[in-house]
Amino acid sequence: MAQALLVAGLAGWLGIGAFENIRVPRANADMVADVIAMRVIRTESPELFRLVGGNRIESPLFHKFAFAAIVIAESLSVILMTAGSLGLLGALAGFWAVEPAKIIAAAGVLGFTLVWSGFLVGGQWFHYFLGHQEAQHTHFMLAIWGVVVFGIVVGF
């Protein structure tokens, strides 16, 4: 039961985020584009921008592709976590085998964790800690949340 609820919590959190990214893409798409183009660093730290600004990607097409990839990864993770959570509940009730449910749930939680790890790695390339430090802290906490739940689901 605990595993099902922990996975469902991640699915709920990310599901709302993915839904909002689809419903109101500008809420996060603009921030993704700002990070990739390093716009905040350009205006707030021009001396650092001169040193690291070569990492930026200005292409609006690339920004749209990156945001679409994020939404797809979020959505797939939510689907897997929802199925895994329901499978774990089904296993608890005796309707489903435990191992397949755990594998599906773990795959979804891994996807959740990789989304935030991807933001951290990509953000490091674009130096987002200089202009979006709050986002970086949030991404660290979400990655840790995913790792903890993954460990609980797979049993280490």
MOMOGI-V478528 format. One record per run of one state. SS is the DSSP state (a for helix, b for strand, c for the rest). FROM is the first residue (numbers start at 1). TO is the last residue. If there is no record, write none. Layout:
<<SS:FROM:TO> <SS:FROM:TO>>
//
This chain:
<<c:1:1> <a:2:23> <c:24:25> <a:26:37> <c:38:38> <a:39:44> <c:45:45> <a:46:55> <c:56:59> <a:60:92> <c:93:97> <a:98:125> <c:126:132> <a:133:154> <c:155:156>>
//
